């Protein structure tokens, strides 16, 4: 509409009214192609305006020429299009009963520079996906999405991301968002209320700015669920869940699009996905595309590391192609490296196109292959098993783990829900292939004649020594008395904790915090009595209920049978089953196997590769004795060619026991008949490597040829011992907790208490029924950039934290930004802060400056003021800062100088030159800031390429400037006509002396451990010797409490402790549970290598004291005189006082000991100067043993 065709003085006002009719445009639909006109399209009374243009960068363009006035008015009608661009001057007004069906908002179109700067209004209208099978992106980059009083309904069938932040229409306030449809809607936190009637609302977009600007209410209906999957994803929103499910998912690298460089068809999204290739709602409309997303900087790849990511493909067609690759490289093109489309997966290709100096792991979904590549070519392809569905047939997230051992070994795990976890290994010297110890990491994708939206999510990259961290999600919860919070903490190996915002609770409010593992339906035991659990192949048949004939009593009647469910096999396990040879020829033949394989339940191989099998062979050539063989990946190991006295042909029924010891890497086989039992041990068995999976199908195989037997198995049992889980417990915490009465904790995830002195939990009364506690020392922990996305608050959504890096400046003219710590740190004592500054994308001359500051103005968190040389420091009261200006055209007072500022104002008279060090493109500058409060000095040391400069400022009193001995930390930036990205990395604060170990309020006012409960308190701090306090504790009959440490061990101290019966305490090595004023109870049991310390008044429990392991520490006579003391070998009684501890009787390793005096000289298990006095039997009496 309104195409001027180069006519002079052109003007028109075209008007199109679709009233109860349909207008279908097969090609592009450009509305207003001239800035001097006004176009109007009205769709009413059930009318349909449909655009079927399929190129991803075209479609329906409202105000195709920037500035043109275009009104698209929809009332009771529908606008349907695959793509829609809303240019400057465009107005999409959808009124009551109106619907917009949309798949994507292109980031660029054939013309026009002011993209998506128009206005969209919805009032009593619906926005829905046009193509239900795709992942939609709605109004990306649109800054004016207005919602009227009649509300906006968002109807999602699969997955949709609304990028535009919806705002109240000033002309029609009071509107809300309503989520309908079974799919998942990703949305940034908003000031509008959101009603979730069905499907999932995913707050998976990182929030920047003040939480108060996103303080709407999320209300769950009966069919709705809420997911929070990004740092500050819920911001200040109130969460009215009505008992509905809350899913907490980790913040990952892919949650921070500002740290990725996108190439070609890859799409920058903010919903946790890196979309590598595009797709149209019309099948085969977009072919031969490719795209890439690379992390903005290099990472260390020569030492051990692990990369994890999710792969999902949305597609219209029945068999999408081609796939995606994880790439490590030092290609000369850097972050823009991209190979060819199709089966090249964006990695391989011709010279000049393929990604060189590289290693790649590719998912070829067309050929159902895992591919390994080097130097821009795929050199090894592995067929994926039939039991693993093709990865792109359904949009089901598949989790991929790529691990490197630092010595040339790559391991890949593929985990798709409902399938075994498959394992593949490949040899590659990564550092040699990429040409260095550091390299870029990224993802590439490609399609050919068939296509799909190949998308990556949940990206992490960590070295071996990194510990799991937490994410601050935000969100406000107000739970009434007796109300439940039902949350699932889906922790990952690199994130165990989720810190919600505010919790207000009433008496008997329940926190039901679960983990996905606890909620997963248990896999039924693989018993043979349930025929539905088995897949029979070949000639296998059911002889009788629970009796499986693996082969038939006939020539060439081999068979196999496998479970239809996969069972964990990487850990230790034991299988038992009975065997009977059944009907047979004379002589019978040939063998029976017990087999573990991950390929498919329909597998007919008895010794599969990959796979594990044990074969009892009773006919082979001239051998008629029973042989035992083991097969791993088709390689045979003979245990014996004669299991005598066992003989499966003549010896009658047999019982087989197969035990796998994962730690020892052994398989022990016991074959037992009436004549006796034979034990054989196979060593060096790596079950996970042999099977190629961590879970697998278990079953049997049997072979017959010219001779035969039925080979009947029965009475199978299969028990597993999971691999030791060394990870921290998943936990859910809150920034602030307040309420009245008792808070109840249930579920297998732990409750976290962060230990922030500014947000104490010392008034909290907790009944801990399940899941345990994680106790932190937030206020004592030195601040860093490691957990940048959660421990720092950013002023702009284009900034953020990722991979130990804070992005503090965007590539934009006259930009100002800040990154401020979410908690305060000690600043009144000597400290040293170190960090590195790097310039990313930049104009020829970067400008203007950056700042480091301290402040006590929490109202300024998430805000920034002051472009150019002001460097984001303006308007911050109670503050002190340093500023470094690096724009070469600055005036003399600031040019290449570092200045002091106070209360948001810079003092140009304090400037000191930092030359010869320069802050320029392509170089990293290191900083060290040292504060000496006694001397009143703050010293800045800058270094780059061997150059060092020191600037010292005197008369500095930080506590006076910020008006406290603790303060928030911040970085600021400012640009002008020249500009750049700025990144601060490796920020650390170190103190000369740590904070007092016991500083701060108690963690709880009271803790109740109900009878028969089992809980663990995990002490989570990087500081050794910390003291955690709980004012009072009540321990129910039969309760067990464990204490362990996530990092450094410490002491958990209970005040007055009341016991209601037997109590067990299991303390890990290095940790201490100090219990004061113990009253009541029966037996006390001490387990674990750590210490249980009794203090205060003498305990009066009525039962025994059982010291099974570790140390029982007494600083005085704390045990009741009537107790019987039981001591096991290896345990220690510490009598750290010069006095006597009386007990009634003493038993060592179960044996009664004589009465009398016991000291370190008499008993090696006693330490300290004290004396143990055993009063029974009395000294001198006769002891009768029987």
Secondary structure, DSSP 8 states (H G I E B T S, - for coil): ----TT-TT-----EEEEES-EEEESS-EEE--STT-EEEEEEETT-EEEE----TT-SEEETSSTT-EEEEEEESSEEEEEEEEE-TTEEEEE-TT-EEEEEE--S--SS-SSTT-SEEEESSEEEE-SSTTSEEEESTT-SEEEE-TT-EEEE-SSEEEE-S-EEEBTTB----EEEESSSEEEE---SS-EEEEEEEEEE-S---S-GGGS--EEEEEEEEEEEE-STTSSEEEEEE-TT-EEEEE---GGG-GGGEEEEET-B--SSSEEE-S---SSTTSS-S-EEEEEESS-EE-SS-EEEEEEEEEE-SSSS---EEEEEEE--TTGGG----SGGGTTT--STTTS--SEEEEEEETTTTEEEEEETTEEEEEEE--TTS--TTSS---EEEEEEE-SSSEEEEEEEETTS-EEEEEEE--HHHHHTSSEEEEEEEEE--SS--EEEEEEEEEEETT---EEEEEEEEEE--TT-EEEEEEE-BTTEEEEEEEEEEE-TTEEEEEE-HHHHS-------TT-GGGEEEEET-EEEETTEEESS-SSTT--EEEEESS-EE-SSEEEEEEEEE--SB-SS---EEEEEEESS-TT---SS-SS-EEEEEE--BTTB-S-EEEEEETTEEEEEES--TT--TTTS--EEEEEEEETTTTEEEEEEEETTEEEEEEEES--HHHHHTBSEEEEEEEEE-SSS-B--EEEEEEEEEE-----S---EEEEEEEEESSEEEEESSSEEEE---GGG--TT-EEEE-SS-EEEE-TTTS--BSTTHHHHEEESSTT-EEETTEEEEE-SSTT-EEEEEESS-EE-SS-EEEEEEEEEEEE-SS--SEEEEEEE--GGGTT-----GGGTT-TT--SEEEEEEE--TT--TTTTTEEEEEETTEEEEEEEEE-TT----TT-EEEEEEEEETTTTEEEEEEEETTEEEEEEE-S--HHHHHTSSEEEEEEEEE--SS-EEEEEEEEEEEESS---TT-S--SBSEEEE-TT-EEEEEEE-SSTT-EEEEEEEEE-TTEEEEEEESSS--EEEEEEEEE-S-EEEEE-TT-EEEEEEEEE-S-EEEESSSEEEEESS-----S-EEE-SSEEEESSS-S-TT-EEEE-TT-EEEE-SSSEEEESEEEETTEE--SEEE-TTT-TTEESS-EEEE-SS-TTS-----
